[in-house]
């Protein structure tokens, strides 16, 4: 199967141009699956603290929720492959959450995991903007492949951005026979080497491919989000990374490698 990772400028003013470029890449590469970063269809809200007025806070959050629903509805089916990302959402109990899931053509968005580990510092005021989800790190399943003969059932789970550093969740994913660990990010340009190291460790501990896509934009008031998506194999080998010159990268992976990795060191050690 072929997977595509990205570095992505989520500002609304560049959405149409960027989406057209991604669609062209997916079609030319024959991709089966696309991963987008955190909040792909809106500005990075946690760049600044939320409005002090509770009503303004709710309005800003609700606008981002609507932008993601409309963005997926207008564009995702046209891509023709499953698309994973995180989006602002409102839980059934009214909490604001950063929700990871995937859009399947003709089926809409399937929620899998709400971000649990939240940073709180300049440029990343996530605890102030939204609530942590339940500590549930369980994979979901979806099918990829354009024809019945090529259909593959995949198991994938989320470790969203800061969650990448909590390797106990990668260990849990190994126990649940997870094929892909998905890590949508919004991380700064100055720490990309550390994040890549975290992705390699998560892949090794989980015995799974780690896919990550990151936001990118040199903001005047917000953080310098650094791009660099990646595909890492279950033994921690970096198969590909994106760059400013190559913002979309597609890699062919072998899901059987992830399944076999669960029986090898260090995954088999109890």
C-alpha positions, 0 to 999 in steps of 0.5 A: 500500500502507498501512504502519503504524509504532508507538511501543511499550511492550515491558513484558510487563504491558501486552502484551495491552492494547497488542496489542489496540489495535494490532489494532483500528487495523490493521483499521480503517485497512486496513494492509498492513504493520506495523513494531514496534521492537526487542525488542517482546515483552520488557523492554529488556534492555540498559537495564542491564549483564547479570548478571556470572554467565554462566549468569544472563546466558544464562538472561535472554537465553534467556527473552527469546528464548522471549518473542518466539517465544511472542509472535509465535506467539500474536498475529502470525497474528491480525493478518493482515499481515506484521509486521517487528521485531527479536528476541533470537535465538541464531545457529547458531554459538551467538552471541547476536544482535539479529535483524531479520526479518518474520513472515508469516501461515502462514509464521512468522518469516523472518530477514533481518539481524542487528544489526552496529553496537552501542552500549555506554553507560548504558541501551544496553549492547548489546555486553555483552548480545549479539554483532554479526552479520555485516556483511550488509546485503542486502534480503529480499522478501515479498508484501503485499496481501489479494487476488491482485489487490492482491499487491505484491512488496516489497524491504525491508532493515534498518538497526536503530537505531544502524545508521541513522547508517551511510549507506553501507548505505543507498547499498548498499540503493539499489544493490539496488533496495530499496523500504523501509529498516526501522529498528526503534529503542530511542532516548531522548526527548532525541535524537528530532530527531537521529534523525529527521534520520538517518532523512531522510538514510537515505531520501534516500541509499537512494532508499527509504521509511524506516519506523521504530518506537521503544520508549517507557517512562519507566523508573525505572532504564533510559533514557527511551525516547522513542517517535516512529515515522515514515514518510519518503519517498524524497526525505526528506519526513516523511509522518507521526510517532507520538506519545503520543496517536497511538501507531499511524500508518498511511500510504499509500505508492507503491512506484513512487516508491521505484523511480523515485527510484533514477534521480534525484539523488543516487542515480544518481551513481556 
